[in-house]
Amino acid sequence: MISLAGRDIAHSWSKFVLTGIGLGLLIGVTLTMAGVYRGMVDDAHALLNNSGADLWVVQKDTQGPYAESSSIKDDVVRSVRGMPGVAQAANVTYFTMQVQGADGDDTRAMVVGIESGQSGEPGYLVAGRQITRGHYEAVADVKTGFALGERIRIRRHDYTVVGLTQRMVSSGGDPMVFIALKDAQEAQFLKDNDAIQNDRTRTANNPAFNRPGVPGLLDAVQALQSSSRSVNAVLVQLAPGFEAEQVAEPIRRWKHLQVFTRAGMEEILVAKLIATSAKQIGMFLVILAIVSAAIVAFIIYTMTLGKIREIAVLKLIGTRNITIASMILQQALGLGLIGFIVGKVAATVWAPVFPKFVLLLTQDAFTGLIVTLVICALASTLAIRTALKVDPAAAIG
Amino acid sequence: MKQHPVLLRRIGIGAIAISLVAALAFVALRTGPLAPVKVTVTSVQEGKLKPAIFGIGTVEARRSWMVGPTVAGRVLSVRVDVGDTVKAGQLLAEMDPVDLDQRLAALDAALARASSTQAAAQAQVADATARRELAAINAKRNQDLAAQNFISAGALEGRLQEKASADAALQAAQANLSGTAQDINRQKAERAALQQQRGNVRLLAPADGVVTSRDAEAGSTVVAGQPVLRLIDPASLWVRMRVDQGRSAGLAPGLKASIVLRSQPRTPMPGQVARVEMLADAVTEERIAQIAFAAASSSAAAPAVAASVGELAEVELQLPETASALLLPNASIQRLQGKTGVWRLSEGRPAFVSVRLGVSSLDGRVQVLEGLKAGDSVVVYSQKALTEGARVQVVETLVKGATP
């Protein structure tokens, strides 16, 4: 028994391989698109994992700190620390802004204000060290492109990059820059010098604040205006043996704050924050999959049509239908397999080049493989139908 | 000859198939869950730490004065401007004395009148003295006569009464005289008081210093206590440093400091902790200490430090070297489920070990008091968060060009 499929492929192997590679690139694009979607969801999860929190305490009636802005006073953390079941609580601020590197180029980054040694701190580094000084040091994600020892500028202060970390991104995929909480509070609410001067003059011109009989009032009012004592959220770690909801409920009830558990936060991030863009990608993925399937089907169909004369000859010499059908099916599956391998390799090779994270899951790859083979098999039935219907007389012309 | 193309073709197909499978295998092993996590490791070693305290602060003057009137009034003239160096006692500004000079003239007149009154009282005393002497002589004579019974007892009593009256009149005159003297004293005191008030409207420099602000101009009205001028002693500049309470262990007067001014980031200046305030800031959770410039104390005459009041400064305080202990970089310290520990490599697999930490230094090294022994291999950097028993691959560095 000779392998008809193998013989045929060996006959025009370069054409077969080139077709497989072309198909593979198409499958690679589809896999990458799935990776982009997965990466998006994973960015949201990475944000939650990196914060290291079990509960998020935010401003009442807001869905902060990631989806909405939330502002609470920085001494709230003390009353939260006193609640039952709270092992650790730490202030944190999040602020997306342009950070200027040493060469003067802007990088979009999420500036995170952390208390060192508390949750919120980057969990692992790839170079350098954690922040040790209370001011003007930063740990940056490698995606920002900053190097160790580089002086970066956030608002009016220069910060030294002392550590690098990886996969610390916001839900939008912006890399994070960690700085000390007090610096971050200042950076978040600090206005530029002109604005401050204008405000001072405005206050000084207000007769209510600048009364001749009350020396010192103006200074006090102006000092009050320029200070900031707010943070975006309090990250809470649970003590062993406590359920998240069990700890969250008293804080909601008695401290008049909104508290999210991990599940609630995931719901906000995945189902609300990135819902539209994820659907957008998902829609595109579906269309791309359909188009890919159609192209695979057409390729196999035209490949068969190109061999219609040879098939007629086979029929003429009395080859059984099942042999011809299995030849076409084997070729289709082989093409699918080559395409899948090329696609998987290509996707893996070009995934790191993408500016945002592309997550290629093994389970996605398996699904892709099965779908590819199924589509190839289905497409081959079309070709088989045509091949079986061909008149043996066509061989003679 | 006919076999060759087929053979070549087969070899070609085989090579392509093998390369495809190899690429797939490579991809599967390099990414995804099968790939090992790249880590770098360090071995725990003994060493000494030089811990330090880092804080930021602003330059302030230890001695500053607000010069202003003690009563409300109008500014007559301001003699100095911002930046002027002034000596102790120098006239800086003058308040409008309003009617003080006229009141002084009135008091002068009253004093002159009091002197006249005193002269009159003296004359009265002389008169009374003369009358008393006459009455005394008369009384003496009549006593002698009465002793020889030349005159009646009644006549003697009349003379004695005259003498007593003259005595009383003299006393009255003398009292009157001392009264006028006291009156003069009172007038003098009142004049001196007014003179003081007159002097008080002249605002003098309380000490040597530099004018830092001129808050009122001639003609403006100021209330009592409102400053017209502000002075500082430029030799008394120091840094009011705020340091996070959690990182302030060891903060004490006398510690050596290195001060970096915002205006001169390349030249650290030596200094010393002059004072640690007893009151910490409860809201910002910071402690406050004053750092004196070392140069300022040696040459107190000139403003040795070219710093402006209110300028931002970074301060690093050197604490004494610790005893020898096990040291680790702080990047290796992880927090897992509320526990502080490190990933120790045992037989190529990471295992989480709880540790107790001691002091840390600003360069990112931290003492390990318990949980590890010297020579243990500990993960410093990792590509992603590690889990117990994960497959790891030890590499030299994770980021190109980054040397810790």
HADDOCK unambig.tbl for C-alpha pairs under 7 A between the chains (distance, minus, plus):
assign (segid A and resid 10 and name CA) (segid B and resid 9 and name CA) 6.59 0.50 0.50
assign (segid A and resid 123 and name CA) (segid B and resid 334 and name CA) 6.51 0.50 0.50
assign (segid A and resid 124 and name CA) (segid B and resid 381 and name CA) 6.59 0.50 0.50
assign (segid A and resid 124 and name CA) (segid B and resid 382 and name CA) 6.45 0.50 0.50
assign (segid A and resid 124 and name CA) (segid B and resid 384 and name CA) 6.95 0.50 0.50
assign (segid A and resid 124 and name CA) (segid B and resid 385 and name CA) 6.30 0.50 0.50
assign (segid A and resid 125 and name CA) (segid B and resid 331 and name CA) 6.25 0.50 0.50
assign (segid A and resid 125 and name CA) (segid B and resid 381 and name CA) 5.19 0.50 0.50
assign (segid A and resid 125 and name CA) (segid B and resid 382 and name CA) 6.37 0.50 0.50
assign (segid A and resid 126 and name CA) (segid B and resid 381 and name CA) 4.62 0.50 0.50
assign (segid A and resid 126 and name CA) (segid B and resid 382 and name CA) 5.62 0.50 0.50
assign (segid A and resid 126 and name CA) (segid B and resid 383 and name CA) 6.18 0.50 0.50
assign (segid A and resid 126 and name CA) (segid B and resid 398 and name CA) 5.84 0.50 0.50
assign (segid A and resid 126 and name CA) (segid B and resid 399 and name CA) 6.77 0.50 0.50
assign (segid A and resid 127 and name CA) (segid B and resid 381 and name CA) 6.30 0.50 0.50
assign (segid A and resid 127 and name CA) (segid B and resid 398 and name CA) 6.98 0.50 0.50
assign (segid A and resid 127 and name CA) (segid B and resid 399 and name CA) 6.70 0.50 0.50
assign (segid A and resid 127 and name CA) (segid B and resid 402 and name CA) 6.65 0.50 0.50
assign (segid A and resid 127 and name CA) (segid B and resid 404 and name CA) 6.30 0.50 0.50
assign (segid A and resid 128 and name CA) (segid B and resid 404 and name CA) 4.97 0.50 0.50
assign (segid A and resid 129 and name CA) (segid B and resid 330 and name CA) 6.11 0.50 0.50
assign (segid A and resid 129 and name CA) (segid B and resid 331 and name CA) 4.91 0.50 0.50
assign (segid A and resid 129 and name CA) (segid B and resid 364 and name CA) 5.87 0.50 0.50
assign (segid A and resid 130 and name CA) (segid B and resid 330 and name CA) 6.19 0.50 0.50
assign (segid A and resid 130 and name CA) (segid B and resid 331 and name CA) 5.63 0.50 0.50
assign (segid A and resid 130 and name CA) (segid B and resid 364 and name CA) 6.77 0.50 0.50
assign (segid A and resid 132 and name CA) (segid B and resid 362 and name CA) 5.38 0.50 0.50
assign (segid A and resid 132 and name CA) (segid B and resid 364 and name CA) 6.25 0.50 0.50
assign (segid A and resid 133 and name CA) (segid B and resid 54 and name CA) 5.84 0.50 0.50
assign (segid A and resid 133 and name CA) (segid B and resid 362 and name CA) 6.43 0.50 0.50
assign (segid A and resid 134 and name CA) (segid B and resid 54 and name CA) 6.76 0.50 0.50
assign (segid A and resid 134 and name CA) (segid B and resid 55 and name CA) 6.74 0.50 0.50
assign (segid A and resid 134 and name CA) (segid B and resid 244 and name CA) 6.79 0.50 0.50
assign (segid A and resid 148 and name CA) (segid B and resid 402 and name CA) 6.51 0.50 0.50
assign (segid A and resid 166 and name CA) (segid B and resid 383 and name CA) 6.76 0.50 0.50
assign (segid A and resid 213 and name CA) (segid B and resid 223 and name CA) 6.38 0.50 0.50
assign (segid A and resid 215 and name CA) (segid B and resid 226 and name CA) 6.10 0.50 0.50
assign (segid A and resid 341 and name CA) (segid B and resid 20 and name CA) 6.62 0.50 0.50
assign (segid A and resid 341 and name CA) (segid B and resid 24 and name CA) 6.21 0.50 0.50
assign (segid A and resid 345 and name CA) (segid B and resid 23 and name CA) 6.60 0.50 0.50
assign (segid A and resid 345 and name CA) (segid B and resid 24 and name CA) 6.23 0.50 0.50
assign (segid A and resid 345 and name CA) (segid B and resid 27 and name CA) 6.32 0.50 0.50
assign (segid A and resid 348 and name CA) (segid B and resid 27 and name CA) 6.77 0.50 0.50
assign (segid A and resid 361 and name CA) (segid B and resid 32 and name CA) 6.66 0.50 0.50
assign (segid A and resid 362 and name CA) (segid B and resid 32 and name CA) 6.53 0.50 0.50
